[in-house]
């Protein structure tokens, strides 16, 4: 069970559908799946105020620099059209896109999913286990292609402990100690 587009703020739903269209045109058959996620879809946050639109795009191939530049240009145009920025600015009164691009080869059970963009391919998503747990609990909006239940495997307890430990380290380093 997932969250439907009708359950979230219409501004967010419309923006996510526009993102889906942009990614379909830009990636073609290389776009495998697209899911909306994050605070915008949670019941206590379903109002017309949101800070970002967290999204995961599952892609077939590494996004090289040329395709990455085309995607950035398309997202910049989308930002103008939707009022949703392409980068987070602190403090921000404008929502922004937070898009994770993940390789389809990594979705089915690796401990860490790699960033599908060639410029960031060496980076691992250390919250991958937590993301899988959220998706498998139904905390996502299906926007395109197969659902998480069809693509990801449940995280193990050690994977979740590691992911949550890394998140606590992040909070301590960047929030409590002010090292942002």
URVENUR-V756860 format. One record per helix or strand of 2 or more residues. SS is the DSSP state (hx for helix, st for strand). FROM is the first residue (numbers start at 1). LEN is the number of residues. If there is no record, write none. Layout:
# URVENUR-V756860
ss=(SS SS)
from=(FROM FROM)
len=(LEN LEN)
This chain:
# URVENUR-V756860
ss=(hx hx st hx hx st hx st hx st hx st hx st hx hx)
from=(5 10 31 39 43 52 65 96 104 113 118 124 128 141 148 157)
len=(3 21 7 3 3 8 18 8 4 3 3 2 9 5 4 20)
